[in-house]
Amino acid sequence: MSDVLVLNAGGTFNKRYDPIKGELFVPQDNHAVEAIVAEFQGNLSCRIHGLLYKDSLEMNAQDRAVMAQAILDADEARVLVVHGTDTMHLSAAYLAQACLAKRIVLTGAMLPYALGAQEAVTNFALSLGWLLAGDVPGVCIGMHGLVLPHAQIVKDRQNGVFREVSG
């Protein structure tokens, strides 16, 4: 069994540019995640599972149920979910209700890995480090230098960054 399940749900993190159509798309593969994991030079015991491959704005309750079931069925107690940032908070809240015995972090990127890897790699590594540093179950979001319980972090859409909920 691996130490961590990396569940790839899609999102901007994974998007690539289609020069024929002139638009970004979510590919049906794990290329971005696999490229990042390869940088750990075999020192990371993880299993990558591609699941939904969707922009998070297209996700619905059925998709979240599929995601939760995949996590519940997994042997791993630690799960890193690569997810789109627009509805990450909705999926995190859903998983918090459904996957009580797991340690889960949702992460993503606002800039696709393929167009500039720094944000995706930073958020992935931050979230992975937090997952491996403890074993207390719960659902967090790991973005832009923060890993916080899902209800304590919010996407500041005006400034394009995740922030701790104040107050």
CORQUIFEN-V195491 format. One record per residue. N is the residue number from 1. RES is the residue in three letters. BURIAL is b if it has 16 or more other C-alpha atoms within 10 Angstrom, else e. Layout:
# CORQUIFEN-V195491
<<N:RES:BURIAL> <N:RES:BURIAL>>
This chain:
# CORQUIFEN-V195491
<<1:MET:e> <2:SER:e> <3:ASP:b> <4:VAL:b> <5:LEU:b> <6:VAL:b> <7:LEU:b> <8:ASN:b> <9:ALA:b> <10:GLY:b> <11:GLY:b> <12:THR:b> <13:PHE:b> <14:ASN:b> <15:LYS:b> <16:ARG:b> <17:TYR:e> <18:ASP:e> <19:PRO:e> <20:ILE:e> <21:LYS:e> <22:GLY:e> <23:GLU:e> <24:LEU:e> <25:PHE:b> <26:VAL:b> <27:PRO:b> <28:GLN:e> <29:ASP:b> <30:ASN:b> <31:HIS:e> <32:ALA:b> <33:VAL:b> <34:GLU:e> <35:ALA:e> <36:ILE:b> <37:VAL:b> <38:ALA:e> <39:GLU:e> <40:PHE:e> <41:GLN:e> <42:GLY:e> <43:ASN:e> <44:LEU:e> <45:SER:e> <46:CYS:b> <47:ARG:b> <48:ILE:b> <49:HIS:b> <50:GLY:b> <51:LEU:b> <52:LEU:b> <53:TYR:b> <54:LYS:b> <55:ASP:b> <56:SER:b> <57:LEU:e> <58:GLU:e> <59:MET:b> <60:ASN:e> <61:ALA:e> <62:GLN:e> <63:ASP:b> <64:ARG:b> <65:ALA:e> <66:VAL:e> <67:MET:b> <68:ALA:b> <69:GLN:e> <70:ALA:e> <71:ILE:b> <72:LEU:b> <73:ASP:e> <74:ALA:b> <75:ASP:e> <76:GLU:b> <77:ALA:b> <78:ARG:b> <79:VAL:b> <80:LEU:b> <81:VAL:b> <82:VAL:b> <83:HIS:b> <84:GLY:b> <85:THR:b> <86:ASP:b> <87:THR:b> <88:MET:b> <89:HIS:b> <90:LEU:b> <91:SER:b> <92:ALA:b> <93:ALA:b> <94:TYR:b> <95:LEU:b> <96:ALA:b> <97:GLN:e> <98:ALA:b> <99:CYS:b> <100:LEU:e> <101:ALA:e> <102:LYS:b> <103:ARG:b> <104:ILE:b> <105:VAL:b> <106:LEU:b> <107:THR:b> <108:GLY:b> <109:ALA:b> <110:MET:b> <111:LEU:b> <112:PRO:b> <113:TYR:b> <114:ALA:b> <115:LEU:e> <116:GLY:e> <117:ALA:b> <118:GLN:e> <119:GLU:b> <120:ALA:b> <121:VAL:b> <122:THR:b> <123:ASN:b> <124:PHE:b> <125:ALA:b> <126:LEU:b> <127:SER:b> <128:LEU:b> <129:GLY:e> <130:TRP:b> <131:LEU:b> <132:LEU:e> <133:ALA:e> <134:GLY:e> <135:ASP:e> <136:VAL:e> <137:PRO:b> <138:GLY:b> <139:VAL:b> <140:CYS:b> <141:ILE:b> <142:GLY:b> <143:MET:b> <144:HIS:b> <145:GLY:e> <146:LEU:b> <147:VAL:b> <148:LEU:b> <149:PRO:b> <150:HIS:b> <151:ALA:b> <152:GLN:e> <153:ILE:b> <154:VAL:b> <155:LYS:b> <156:ASP:e> <157:ARG:e> <158:GLN:e> <159:ASN:e> <160:GLY:e> <161:VAL:e> <162:PHE:b> <163:ARG:b> <164:GLU:b> <165:VAL:e> <166:SER:e> <167:GLY:e>>
